[in-house]
Amino acid sequence: MYFQKAHIRAFCFPLVVTKVYDNMWYAWKQLHLFRYVISYQQAKYIVDNYKGRTDEEKLINYIVKEKIWNWTAEESTRLHLKSYNKGEQYPDGHSYANGGVNLKVVTNARFRSEFIINGDGKFLTLLDEHATQDAKVNCSSFNYARRNDYIHTVLDVNPAKPKYNYEPKFRNDAYLVRDNNGDIIKGKEFISPKHINTEDEKAWEMRKKAFNNEVLSWKK
């Protein structure tokens, strides 16, 4: 518990303000980083309070038990499938189970609260004490927008881009591809595909179908 509180405090409120004109940038940075805090706390609440063998099962239990109606697994997982060279290499810790595709489930108006689940059924959150490189790169984040539109791009997608310098350094470092000695390979990093390839598309469709069927079966 101490780690969590100290980690979140240092994460959202770093002592970086040095000049008056920094204040606005600092406020926007805090607002952006808070998205990861909300997402982590939502995932942890479900993990701590609902039964299931995996985080995925606990999420299903939550949806069924609390009669959550405004959820969907149909939102694209493209931004959470970052890899190097079109799937040639994924970040360390990536699960290749269930087709190796991370599943995205959203609740709260079918968009705002998102849960990224790897092939092993584990939540990928940036602030997990034991977050893998894959979790840091492909993690969930709370969405300030209510749907996947221009507002979402402005509030939730663009702020993560390097030009704004809002992202934490440890996440930026996780994007970098390294060799077998752990040295950074210049010019190589994990990025989202422009389109999900056919093989991943099939695996994603299967995962969505399986998740939907599990929710329906638990309701019976």
C-alpha positions in Angstrom: 0.0 0.0 0.0 2.8 2.4 0.8 4.5 1.7 -2.5 1.2 2.4 -4.3 0.6 5.8 -2.6 4.2 7.0 -2.9 4.4 5.8 -6.5 1.2 7.6 -7.5 2.1 10.8 -5.7 5.6 10.9 -7.4 4.0 10.0 -10.7 1.3 12.6 -10.9 3.0 15.4 -8.9 6.7 15.5 -9.8 8.6 18.6 -8.6 9.3 20.0 -12.1 7.8 23.5 -12.0 10.7 26.1 -12.0 9.2 29.1 -13.8 5.8 30.8 -13.9 5.2 30.0 -17.5 5.7 26.3 -16.7 2.4 26.3 -14.7 0.1 25.7 -17.6 2.2 22.9 -19.1 2.5 21.4 -15.7 -1.3 21.4 -15.1 -1.9 19.7 -18.5 0.8 17.1 -17.8 -0.9 16.3 -14.4 -4.3 16.1 -16.1 -2.8 13.7 -18.7 -1.0 11.5 -16.1 -4.1 11.3 -14.0 -5.7 9.1 -16.7 -3.2 6.3 -15.8 -4.0 6.7 -12.1 -7.7 6.4 -12.7 -7.3 3.3 -14.9 -5.0 1.6 -12.5 -7.3 2.2 -9.6 -10.3 0.9 -11.6 -8.4 -2.3 -12.5 -7.2 -2.8 -9.0 -10.6 -2.4 -7.5 -12.0 -5.2 -9.8 -9.0 -7.4 -9.0 -9.4 -6.9 -5.3 -13.2 -7.2 -5.1 -14.4 -9.8 -7.6 -13.8 -13.5 -7.9 -12.1 -15.2 -10.8 -9.0 -17.1 -11.8 -7.8 -14.3 -14.0 -8.3 -10.5 -14.2 -10.4 -11.2 -17.3 -12.7 -13.5 -15.3 -13.0 -10.9 -12.5 -14.0 -8.2 -15.0 -16.7 -10.5 -16.4 -17.9 -11.2 -12.8 -18.0 -7.4 -12.2 -20.0 -6.8 -15.4 -22.5 -9.5 -14.5 -22.8 -9.0 -10.8 -23.2 -5.2 -11.0 -25.4 -5.5 -14.1 -23.2 -3.2 -16.1 -25.0 -2.7 -19.4 -22.9 0.0 -21.1 -19.8 -2.1 -21.9 -18.4 -3.4 -25.2 -15.4 -5.4 -26.5 -15.8 -3.9 -30.0 -13.5 -0.9 -29.6 -10.3 -1.4 -31.6 -7.3 -2.7 -29.8 -4.9 -1.4 -32.5 -3.2 1.2 -30.2 -2.5 -1.5 -27.6 -0.8 -3.8 -30.0 2.5 -1.9 -30.4 5.4 -3.9 -31.7 8.5 -3.5 -33.7 8.6 -4.1 -37.5 4.9 -5.0 -37.9 4.8 -7.7 -35.2 8.3 -9.1 -35.7 9.0 -8.3 -32.0 6.8 -7.3 -29.1 7.8 -5.7 -25.8 9.1 -8.1 -23.1 6.4 -9.8 -21.2 4.0 -9.9 -24.1 1.7 -12.9 -24.0 1.3 -15.0 -27.1 -1.6 -17.0 -25.7 -5.0 -16.7 -27.4 -3.4 -15.5 -30.6 -1.1 -13.0 -28.9 -3.7 -10.2 -29.2 -4.5 -7.8 -26.3 -8.2 -7.4 -25.8 -9.8 -4.0 -25.1 -13.0 -3.9 -23.1 -14.6 -0.5 -22.3 -17.3 0.4 -19.8 -18.7 3.8 -18.6 -20.7 4.9 -21.7 -18.9 2.1 -23.6 -15.8 4.1 -23.8 -14.4 6.1 -20.8 -13.1 3.2 -18.6 -11.0 0.8 -20.6 -9.4 -2.5 -19.6 -6.6 -3.9 -21.7 -6.3 -7.7 -21.2 -3.3 -9.8 -22.5 -3.5 -13.3 -23.7 -3.1 -14.7 -20.2 -6.2 -12.7 -19.0 -4.1 -10.2 -17.1 -4.8 -6.4 -17.0 -2.1 -4.2 -18.5 -1.8 -1.1 -16.4 1.1 1.4 -16.4 1.3 1.8 -12.6 1.2 -1.9 -11.7 4.1 -2.6 -9.3 5.2 -5.5 -11.5 4.3 -4.0 -14.9 6.1 -5.7 -17.7 7.5 -3.7 -20.7 4.4 -4.8 -22.6 2.2 -3.4 -19.9 4.1 -0.1 -19.9 3.9 0.2 -23.7 0.4 -1.2 -24.3 -1.4 -0.2 -21.1 -4.9 1.1 -20.5 -5.8 4.7 -19.7 -9.0 6.4 -18.7 -10.6 8.3 -21.6 -11.8 11.9 -21.0 -13.8 11.7 -24.2 -17.1 9.8 -24.5 -16.5 8.2 -27.9 -13.8 7.5 -30.5 -14.0 10.9 -32.3 -12.1 14.1 -32.7 -12.5 15.0 -29.0 -10.9 11.7 -28.1 -8.0 12.5 -30.4 -7.5 15.9 -28.8 -8.0 14.8 -25.1 -6.7 11.3 -25.0 -4.5 10.4 -28.0 -2.5 13.5 -28.9 -1.3 14.3 -25.3 0.7 11.0 -25.4 2.7 12.2 -28.4 6.4 13.1 -27.7 6.0 16.8 -28.7 3.9 17.5 -25.6 6.4 15.9 -23.2 3.6 14.7 -20.9 4.5 11.1 -20.7 6.6 9.7 -17.9 10.2 8.9 -18.8 9.9 5.3 -17.7 7.2 4.8 -20.3 9.1 6.5 -23.0 12.1 4.3 -22.2 9.9 1.2 -22.5 9.1 2.1 -26.2 12.8 1.7 -27.1 13.9 -1.6 -28.7 17.1 -3.1 -27.2 19.6 -5.7 -28.3 20.5 -8.9 -26.3 22.9 -6.9 -24.1 20.1 -4.4 -23.1 21.6 -1.6 -25.2 19.2 0.7 -27.1 19.1 0.1 -30.9 19.1 3.6 -32.4 16.0 4.4 -34.5 14.0 1.4 -33.4 10.9 1.5 -31.2 7.6 -0.2 -30.6 4.8 1.5 -32.5 1.1 0.8 -33.2 0.2 -0.7 -36.6 -1.6 1.4 -39.0 -4.0 -1.5 -39.5 -4.4 -4.8 -37.7 -3.2 -7.5 -40.0 -5.4 -10.4 -41.1 -4.0 -12.9 -38.6 -4.3 -10.6 -35.7 -7.8 -9.6 -36.8 -9.0 -13.2 -36.7 -7.5 -13.7 -33.3 -9.1 -10.4 -32.0 -12.5 -11.5 -33.4 -12.2 -14.8 -31.6 -11.2 -13.1 -28.3 -14.2 -10.7 -28.5 -16.5 -13.6 -29.2 -15.2 -15.6 -26.4 -15.5 -12.7 -24.0 -19.0 -11.9 -25.0 -20.0 -15.6 -24.7 -18.5 -15.7 -21.2 -20.5 -12.7 -20.1 -23.7 -14.3 -21.4 -22.9 -17.7 -19.8 -22.3 -16.1 -16.4 -25.7 -14.3 -16.6 -27.5 -17.6 -16.9 
